[in-house]
Amino acid sequence: MDDDLDRALDTVGPRLRALRRERETTLAELAAATGISVSTLSRLESGSRRPTLELLLPLARAHGVTLDELVGAPPTGDPRIHLRPVTRHGMTMLPLTRRPGGIQAYKLVIPAGGRPAEPTPQTHEGYEWVYVLNGRLRLVLGEHDLVLTPGEAAEFDTRVPHWFGPADGEAVEFLSLFGAQGERAHLRARPRDPAGADRPVAGPGAGHAP
């Protein structure tokens, strides 16, 4: 029994690091949200600090997951997925995948007026695919300033400066698949437009690249 507990606790550090990176949160931001010092968070992620209930509770709340997910508890046989939305930067993110690592899927909702109209592009490691469900999504990607409508998708390297927001101030809903470099959803891009500019966008009939 003790061996099982030790093995479970040994996996907490990598899970915490994967969750934080997945949500693009710094140790300083997580420390501010949980009241746990940066040094303690760093030691938890590296495995040099043994996790306790007092530490795991605020971390589970901050990451929007259950304690069972943090410690890798075995499934109970309940097939329901209890999704927990997380609101950050004016967007509500609903995780659709539960496993750490690999490609992560989210549903994102930006309410009317939920983000500032002035884009603030950011970069980070990874590759992303977005598909618009409702509303009109403005995507600023490098030198491109695009508007995606329901049924349209875009695929891009997140090392390129990018930003999302409502195109017309109204609410917008879209799906996002995010993975590390080398993990991507392959779409056929549209042909060049008459001006010769590549649009990193695929329409609703796009299939998988060969």
C-alpha positions as CSV (number, residue, x, y, z in Angstrom):
1,M,0.0,0.0,0.0
2,D,2.8,2.4,0.9
3,D,4.6,1.6,-2.4
4,D,1.4,2.4,-4.3
5,L,1.1,5.7,-2.5
6,D,4.8,6.6,-3.1
7,R,4.4,5.8,-6.9
8,A,1.3,8.0,-7.1
9,L,3.0,10.9,-5.3
10,D,6.1,10.5,-7.6
11,T,3.9,11.3,-10.6
12,V,2.4,14.5,-9.1
13,G,5.4,16.7,-10.0
14,P,5.4,15.9,-13.8
15,R,1.6,16.4,-13.8
16,L,1.8,19.8,-12.2
17,R,4.5,20.9,-14.6
18,A,2.5,19.7,-17.6
19,L,-0.7,21.4,-16.4
20,R,1.1,24.7,-15.8
21,R,2.8,24.7,-19.2
22,E,-0.4,23.6,-20.9
23,R,-2.1,26.6,-19.5
24,E,0.9,28.9,-20.3
25,T,1.2,29.9,-16.6
26,T,4.4,31.0,-15.0
27,L,5.5,29.9,-11.5
28,A,5.1,33.5,-10.4
29,E,1.5,33.7,-11.7
30,L,0.7,30.3,-10.0
31,A,2.2,31.5,-6.8
32,A,0.0,34.6,-6.8
33,A,-3.1,32.5,-7.5
34,T,-2.4,29.8,-4.8
35,G,-0.4,31.6,-2.1
36,I,2.3,29.0,-2.5
37,S,5.9,30.3,-2.9
38,V,7.7,30.0,-6.2
39,S,10.4,27.9,-4.6
40,T,7.9,25.5,-3.2
41,L,6.1,25.2,-6.5
42,S,9.4,24.6,-8.3
43,R,10.4,21.8,-5.8
44,L,7.0,20.2,-6.1
45,E,7.3,20.1,-9.9
46,S,10.8,18.7,-9.7
47,G,9.8,16.1,-7.2
48,S,12.1,17.3,-4.4
49,R,9.2,18.4,-2.3
50,R,6.6,15.8,-1.2
51,P,3.0,17.0,-2.0
52,T,0.6,17.4,0.8
53,L,-3.2,18.0,0.8
54,E,-2.7,21.6,1.9
55,L,-0.6,22.2,-1.2
56,L,-2.6,20.1,-3.7
57,L,-6.0,21.7,-2.9
58,P,-5.2,25.2,-4.0
59,L,-3.2,23.8,-7.0
60,A,-6.2,21.7,-8.1
61,R,-8.4,24.8,-7.8
62,A,-6.0,27.0,-9.8
63,H,-5.6,24.4,-12.6
64,G,-9.3,23.6,-12.7
65,V,-8.8,19.9,-12.1
66,T,-9.8,17.4,-9.4
67,L,-7.4,16.0,-6.8
68,D,-7.9,12.6,-8.4
69,E,-6.5,14.0,-11.7
70,L,-3.5,15.5,-9.9
71,V,-2.5,12.3,-8.2
72,G,-3.5,9.9,-11.0
73,A,-6.1,8.1,-9.0
74,P,-7.5,5.0,-10.8
75,P,-10.8,5.4,-12.6
76,T,-13.9,4.6,-10.5
77,G,-16.0,3.2,-13.4
78,D,-18.0,6.4,-13.8
79,P,-17.9,7.2,-17.6
80,R,-18.9,10.8,-17.2
81,I,-16.2,13.5,-17.8
82,H,-16.5,16.3,-15.3
83,L,-15.1,19.2,-17.2
84,R,-14.1,22.3,-15.3
85,P,-13.9,25.6,-17.2
86,V,-11.0,28.0,-16.6
87,T,-11.3,31.7,-17.3
88,R,-8.2,33.6,-18.2
89,H,-7.3,36.7,-20.3
90,G,-11.0,37.4,-21.0
91,M,-11.6,33.8,-22.4
92,T,-13.3,30.8,-20.9
93,M,-11.5,27.6,-21.7
94,L,-13.2,24.2,-21.3
95,P,-10.7,21.3,-21.6
96,L,-11.9,18.4,-23.7
97,T,-8.9,16.1,-23.0
98,R,-7.8,14.9,-19.6
99,R,-4.4,13.3,-20.3
100,P,-1.1,15.2,-19.7
101,G,1.1,15.7,-22.7
102,G,0.3,15.1,-26.4
103,I,-2.3,17.1,-28.3
104,Q,-4.7,19.0,-26.0
105,A,-8.3,20.0,-27.1
106,Y,-10.3,22.9,-25.7
107,K,-13.5,24.7,-26.4
108,L,-13.0,28.5,-26.0
109,V,-15.7,31.1,-25.5
110,I,-15.0,34.8,-25.7
111,P,-18.0,36.8,-24.5
112,A,-19.0,40.1,-26.1
113,G,-16.5,42.6,-25.1
114,G,-14.5,39.9,-23.3
115,R,-11.1,41.0,-24.8
116,P,-9.6,44.3,-25.6
117,A,-9.9,45.4,-29.3
118,E,-6.2,46.2,-29.5
119,P,-4.3,43.0,-30.2
120,T,-1.4,41.9,-28.0
121,P,0.2,39.1,-30.0
122,Q,2.3,36.6,-28.1
123,T,4.5,33.6,-28.9
124,H,5.3,30.3,-27.3
125,E,6.4,26.8,-28.3
126,G,3.9,24.6,-30.0
127,Y,1.4,24.2,-32.9
128,E,-2.3,25.1,-32.9
129,W,-5.4,24.4,-34.9
130,V,-8.6,26.4,-34.4
131,Y,-12.1,25.8,-35.8
132,V,-14.9,28.4,-35.4
133,L,-18.2,27.2,-34.1
134,N,-20.2,30.4,-33.6
135,G,-19.5,34.1,-34.2
136,R,-16.6,35.7,-36.0
137,L,-13.1,35.2,-34.8
138,R,-10.4,37.7,-35.5
139,L,-7.0,36.1,-35.8
140,V,-3.9,38.2,-35.9
141,L,-1.0,36.0,-37.0
142,G,2.3,37.6,-37.9
143,E,1.6,40.1,-40.7
144,H,-1.9,38.6,-41.3
145,D,-5.1,40.0,-39.9
146,L,-7.8,37.5,-40.6
147,V,-11.5,37.0,-39.8
148,L,-12.7,33.4,-39.5
149,T,-16.4,32.6,-39.7
150,P,-18.3,29.4,-38.6
151,G,-16.9,26.4,-40.3
152,E,-13.5,27.9,-41.1
153,A,-10.3,26.7,-39.5
154,A,-6.7,27.9,-39.2
155,E,-3.5,26.0,-38.5
156,F,-0.2,27.7,-37.4
157,D,3.1,27.5,-35.6
158,T,2.6,29.3,-32.2
159,R,6.2,30.7,-32.4
160,V,4.6,33.2,-34.9
161,P,3.2,36.1,-32.9
162,H,-0.6,35.5,-32.7
163,W,-3.7,36.8,-30.9
164,F,-7.5,35.9,-30.9
165,G,-10.5,38.1,-30.3
166,P,-14.0,38.8,-31.4
167,A,-14.1,40.3,-34.9
168,D,-17.1,42.5,-34.3
169,G,-17.4,42.8,-30.5
170,E,-19.9,39.9,-30.4
171,A,-19.3,36.6,-28.6
172,V,-17.4,33.9,-30.4
173,E,-17.0,30.2,-29.8
174,F,-14.2,28.0,-31.2
175,L,-12.4,24.7,-30.8
176,S,-8.6,24.6,-30.3
177,L,-6.1,21.7,-30.6
178,F,-2.7,22.5,-29.2
179,G,0.4,20.4,-29.3
180,A,4.1,20.6,-28.9
181,Q,6.3,21.1,-32.0
182,G,6.0,18.2,-34.4
183,E,2.4,17.4,-33.2
184,R,-0.1,19.0,-35.5
185,A,-3.5,18.5,-37.1
186,H,-2.8,18.5,-40.9
187,L,-5.1,20.5,-43.0
188,R,-4.9,21.5,-46.7
189,A,-4.5,25.2,-46.9
190,R,-6.4,27.3,-49.5
191,P,-4.6,28.2,-52.7
192,R,-2.9,31.5,-52.9
193,D,-5.2,34.5,-53.3
194,P,-4.8,36.8,-56.3
195,A,-2.6,39.1,-54.4
196,G,-0.2,36.2,-53.9
197,A,-0.5,36.1,-50.1
198,D,-0.9,32.8,-48.3
199,R,-3.8,32.6,-45.9
200,P,-3.0,30.0,-43.1
201,V,-6.7,29.0,-43.2
202,A,-8.6,26.0,-44.3
203,G,-12.3,25.9,-45.1
204,P,-14.9,23.4,-43.9
205,G,-14.2,20.9,-46.6
206,A,-10.5,20.5,-45.8
207,G,-9.2,17.0,-45.3
208,H,-6.0,15.5,-43.9
209,A,-2.8,16.2,-45.8
210,P,-1.4,13.1,-47.4
